[in-house]
Amino acid sequence: MEFMSAREAANKWKISQRRVAVLCSEGRIKNAEMLGNMWLIPLMAQKPADARSIRYIKNDDKKVKPFLKWAGGKSQLISEIEKYYPFEEGKITKYAEPFVGGGAVLFDILGKYDLEEIYISDINAELINTYKIIRDDIDELISMLSVMQSEFTPMDTEERKKYYLSKRERFNYLKVNGDENINIEKASLMIFLNKTCFNGLFRVNKKGMFNVPMGSYKKPLICDEANLRAVSEKLQNVNIVCGDYRKSADFIGEDTFVYIDPPYRPITDSASFTAYTENSFNDEEQIELAEFADNIRKKGAKIVLSNSDPKNINPKDEFFDRLYSDYKIKRVDASRAINCNTEKRGKIKELLISNF
């Protein structure tokens, strides 16, 4: 019997590769076989009839979680953001997240809905490389992470520091001098550093070099194999792009829900939420982003944006209230998690801005 891959079946039947995997796991494709972590489908198999009554299906799969800790991550705000999900009526079948970061909202949606198309992007090349490697080369990635975990865990503090610094130096070298042949190693180092560095931060200096010192975790879970494999499966049909948020415009239409989570506007003169890439995101760029939001709103897209609330510091600061005066603005509680001074961490207000 001749077989085709899930991707080939998806192209043949004009459905998503993830939908093909779901059909296989449900036993709806006769003689489909699992080989390793991929499905093989008989070449002559027919596309099963769509039993869904609407154009989305709500999943009951095991939830996946972000594989990195990320500054400004939205895990704590999911309960607020999910109130905006517009998938229930079946008219919104696509999702776009052009500042994906750690992907808390992405993974929440992937765990709940089987959508037709998903687009994510970020300008952080190392982050996007890691997403792609998890999707495409999960076995080799897990192998590398397992080795680092077995080497790092039994070391004492001084040995760990030397090991950590050597991996950080290697990561920075590959960041500048690497090519596609070392993308898996670079992704493994990205995850290792995130799991072992101070406070799980990704921060670079003006030259773009990762410069976070080692953290003090006793038993960091460097290789979370179960979650990484679950994430890999969820990402199979996701379009992953390294680039500016404007690239998403061609993907976005009236059938698209867009979540926009840009680098936050600093809420104090000394604070900065933009130290995680070599690029800044100043007020002028916030204004350009608002113009982008207006353009995709005209296409009929449903949009939710998040940002810091300048009224935390200056009650008279109307920057976002003016910038998004045609939108609905909701102020929600969030915990400050970036300040290294624990006494200055606490509840602050953040903004959720929507056009519906």
VOGU-3710 file (C-alpha; in Angstrom, 3 decimals, decimal comma):
1> mefmsareaa> 0,000/0,000/0,000  1,317/3,452/-0,933  1,167/6,266/1,605  1,278/10,046/1,677  2,201/12,416/4,499  -0,288/14,508/6,450  1,004/17,589/4,653  0,447/15,978/1,253  -3,063/14,914/2,304  -3,781/18,445/3,516
11> nkwkisqrrv> -2,767/19,892/0,142  -4,784/17,245/-1,715  -7,947/17,744/0,344  -7,506/21,523/0,782  -7,689/21,416/4,567  -5,138/22,164/7,270  -2,433/19,659/8,171  -3,579/19,889/11,767  -7,110/18,922/10,646  -5,668/15,853/8,894
21> avlcsegrik> -3,896/14,847/12,135  -7,143/15,254/14,079  -9,007/13,052/11,577  -6,298/10,398/11,878  -6,311/10,452/15,693  -10,112/10,119/15,662  -9,821/7,000/13,482  -11,748/8,616/10,635  -9,116/7,818/7,983  -9,000/4,077/7,407
31> naemlgnmwl> -5,552/2,427/7,632  -3,784/5,658/8,640  -0,637/4,797/10,602  1,546/6,714/13,045  5,282/6,514/12,270  7,344/8,259/14,934  5,532/11,586/15,413  3,987/11,801/11,938  0,923/10,290/10,274  1,077/8,211/7,111
41> iplmaqkpad> -2,169/8,123/5,104  -3,061/5,642/2,328  -2,548/7,354/-1,011  -6,040/6,417/-2,203  -7,785/7,492/1,012  -10,769/9,790/0,570  -11,301/12,958/2,550  -13,788/12,207/5,372  -17,024/14,166/5,389  -16,859/17,228/7,649
51> arsiryiknd> -19,000/16,411/10,671  -18,640/19,882/12,108  -21,790/21,997/12,145  -19,837/25,223/12,087  -16,500/26,289/10,650  -14,491/25,818/13,787  -14,094/22,936/16,172  -13,395/23,368/19,841  -10,620/21,077/20,989  -10,540/18,977/24,130
61> dkkvkpflkw> -6,819/18,245/23,726  -4,354/18,477/26,563  -3,407/22,113/26,988  -0,010/23,314/25,883  1,908/26,081/27,577  4,574/28,539/26,401  7,976/26,898/26,110  9,796/30,096/27,150  9,361/32,627/29,905  8,999/35,960/28,122
71> aggksqlise> 8,977/39,543/29,340  5,447/40,883/29,103  4,008/37,368/28,721  0,225/37,267/28,830  -0,435/34,079/30,791  -1,815/36,085/33,712  -4,251/37,969/31,438  -5,620/34,994/29,485  -8,860/35,028/31,487  -9,444/38,606/30,299
81> iekyypfeeg> -8,222/38,209/26,727  -10,216/35,017/26,069  -13,407/37,009/26,597  -12,685/38,599/23,214  -12,253/35,347/21,256  -14,707/35,700/18,328  -14,762/32,092/17,118  -18,111/30,884/18,449  -20,215/31,935/15,440  -17,833/30,284/12,973
91> kitkyaepfv> -17,332/33,406/10,847  -13,808/34,041/12,150  -11,661/31,113/11,018  -8,150/32,654/10,993  -5,850/33,992/13,693  -2,868/36,351/13,421  -0,406/37,372/16,128  2,308/39,634/14,681  4,192/40,141/17,995  4,075/36,531/19,172
101> gggavlfdil> 6,710/36,648/21,933  6,206/33,727/24,315  2,884/32,873/22,676  0,589/32,590/25,722  -2,467/33,694/23,737  -1,413/31,633/20,717  -1,154/28,427/22,736  -4,418/29,106/24,525  -6,175/29,412/21,157  -4,368/26,384/19,701
111> gkydleeiyi> -5,486/24,366/22,705  -9,131/25,361/22,293  -9,824/25,781/18,577  -8,988/24,120/15,297  -8,843/27,094/12,943  -8,273/27,088/9,194  -5,141/29,269/9,166  -2,815/30,763/11,778  -0,056/33,322/11,255  2,551/34,340/13,845
121> sdinaelint> 5,577/36,588/13,535  8,206/38,462/15,517  11,318/40,469/14,671  13,402/38,442/17,149  15,199/36,043/14,788  16,336/33,678/17,556  12,815/33,417/18,939  11,299/32,655/15,538  14,058/30,154/14,778  13,132/28,336/17,998
131> ykiirddide> 9,451/28,183/17,026  10,391/26,727/13,638  12,787/24,155/15,101  10,160/22,980/17,602  7,723/22,558/14,716  10,100/20,907/12,252  12,955/19,232/14,185  11,560/18,300/17,570  13,433/14,986/18,016  16,897/16,448/17,521
141> lismlsvmqs> 16,046/19,481/19,644  14,917/17,285/22,538  18,073/15,213/22,203  20,268/18,319/22,569  18,266/19,683/25,496  18,386/16,321/27,275  22,167/16,303/27,062  22,421/19,818/28,504  20,017/18,949/31,308  21,968/15,804/32,239
151> eftpmdteer> 25,234/17,778/32,237  23,998/20,884/34,061  21,820/19,397/36,830  24,513/17,558/38,888  26,997/20,465/38,828  27,729/22,676/41,814  27,202/26,452/41,557  30,677/27,334/40,284  30,639/24,588/37,683  27,193/25,713/36,572
161> kkyylskrer> 28,385/29,314/36,145  31,247/28,220/33,897  28,943/25,951/31,911  26,293/28,663/31,612  28,777/31,301/30,448  30,226/28,930/27,843  26,743/28,294/26,454  25,940/32,006/26,464  29,158/32,743/24,593  28,362/29,999/22,063
171> fnylkvngde> 24,823/31,358/21,585  26,115/34,879/20,926  28,695/33,531/18,486  26,026/31,632/16,553  23,739/34,668/16,653  26,346/36,597/14,646  28,153/33,914/12,670  25,674/31,075/12,384  23,857/29,763/9,342  20,994/27,353/8,709
181> niniekaslm> 23,212/24,361/9,504  23,294/25,255/13,216  19,697/26,434/13,709  18,829/23,446/15,913  21,802/24,081/18,194  20,894/27,762/18,397  17,305/26,899/19,362  18,497/24,469/22,046  20,774/27,158/23,485  17,910/29,680/23,413
191> iflnktcfng> 15,781/27,357/25,545  18,663/26,381/27,849  19,552/30,016/28,561  15,917/30,956/29,124  15,494/28,133/31,653  18,703/28,874/33,552  19,258/32,637/33,318  18,239/35,212/35,924  14,451/35,599/36,094  14,010/33,840/32,750
201> lfrvnkkgmf> 14,632/37,051/30,837  15,734/37,469/27,241  17,706/40,699/27,125  20,383/41,918/24,741  22,801/44,829/24,782  23,067/47,490/22,080  25,197/45,145/19,990  22,489/42,509/20,137  24,404/40,169/22,443  22,505/38,202/25,077
211> nvpmgsykkp> 23,857/39,414/28,418  21,668/38,029/31,226  23,584/36,393/34,109  22,824/32,923/35,413  19,868/32,463/37,723  19,776/30,488/40,979  17,300/27,722/40,123  18,075/24,469/41,941  16,504/22,067/39,438  15,536/23,948/36,266
221> licdeanlra> 13,472/21,890/33,811  15,616/22,446/30,748  13,975/19,732/28,661  10,209/19,645/29,179  9,774/16,891/26,618  6,030/16,340/27,028  5,173/20,005/26,522  7,676/20,482/23,693  6,180/17,560/21,765  2,667/18,888/22,379
231> vseklqnvni> 3,754/22,335/21,174  5,369/20,797/18,090  2,116/19,066/17,191  0,102/22,265/17,669  2,493/24,271/15,458  2,346/21,929/12,459  -0,063/24,082/10,472  1,096/27,479/11,742  2,717/29,962/9,361  5,794/31,196/11,279
241> vcgdyrksad> 7,433/34,378/9,963  10,459/36,380/11,077  9,723/39,982/10,307  7,959/43,236/10,995  4,299/43,187/12,013  3,344/44,874/8,737  4,064/41,627/6,889  0,895/40,168/8,375  -1,320/42,584/6,411  -1,629/40,276/3,395
251> figedtfvyi> -2,824/37,427/5,637  -5,423/39,451/7,527  -8,981/39,813/6,262  -12,548/39,978/7,464  -12,331/36,361/8,644  -9,361/37,057/10,968  -8,948/37,664/14,682  -5,759/39,644/15,361  -4,065/39,958/18,734  -1,405/42,679/18,839
261> dppyrpitds> 1,007/42,732/21,781  3,808/45,174/20,901  6,715/46,253/23,092  5,009/48,223/25,838  5,321/51,954/26,220  7,535/52,526/29,308  5,484/53,619/32,313  8,436/55,365/33,994  11,422/57,276/32,693  13,767/54,478/33,736
271> asftaytens> 11,628/51,479/32,824  11,922/49,919/29,412  10,020/47,033/27,898  12,079/47,251/24,712  15,399/45,785/25,857  14,690/42,352/24,433  15,778/43,045/20,865  18,264/45,447/19,339  15,318/47,580/18,198  13,431/50,259/20,078
281> fndeeqiela> 9,705/50,941/19,912  9,100/54,604/20,649  5,960/56,761/20,586  6,284/57,385/16,862  6,216/53,643/16,249  3,243/53,265/18,590  1,443/55,786/16,367  2,444/53,848/13,234  1,095/50,680/14,837  -2,229/52,413/15,496
291> efadnirkkg> -2,363/53,324/11,792  -1,739/49,681/10,929  -4,585/48,686/13,247  -6,868/51,160/11,467  -5,933/49,657/8,095  -6,728/46,081/9,084  -9,873/47,260/10,857  -11,053/48,596/7,495  -10,598/45,077/6,112  -13,121/43,836/8,661
301> akivlsnsdp> -10,672/42,102/11,016  -11,505/41,800/14,695  -8,640/43,278/16,718  -7,431/43,241/20,310  -4,318/45,193/21,319  -2,575/45,339/24,674  -0,242/47,924/26,143  0,819/49,546/29,375  -1,417/52,156/30,957  0,463/55,466/31,348
311> kninpkdeff> -2,130/56,528/33,919  -0,342/54,250/36,402  2,163/57,066/36,783  0,419/60,127/35,373  -3,389/60,199/35,567  -3,385/62,987/32,990  -1,475/60,989/30,360  -4,014/60,451/27,550  -1,585/59,015/24,973  -3,439/55,776/24,270
321> drlysdykik> -6,877/57,200/25,015  -6,342/59,712/22,207  -4,522/57,296/19,913  -7,336/54,735/20,087  -10,268/57,078/20,615  -12,360/55,120/18,088  -11,781/51,835/19,943  -13,029/50,337/23,182  -10,446/50,581/25,960  -10,556/48,358/29,030
331> rvdasrainc> -8,192/48,716/31,975  -7,297/45,420/33,649  -5,119/44,429/36,597  -1,718/42,862/35,919  1,267/42,001/38,092  4,525/43,813/37,501  7,032/41,015/36,928  10,011/42,764/35,338  11,322/45,004/38,118  14,319/43,335/39,782
341> ntekrgkike> 13,366/45,044/43,071  10,719/42,755/44,593  9,392/45,626/46,715  8,399/47,448/43,542  6,469/44,541/42,078  2,717/44,598/42,417  -0,585/45,240/40,686  -0,693/47,784/37,902  -3,211/48,544/35,155  -2,735/47,424/31,561
351> llisnf> -4,852/48,245/28,537  -6,900/45,939/26,352  -8,011/47,825/23,255  -10,535/46,382/20,809  -12,610/47,358/17,799  -15,582/45,243/18,821
//
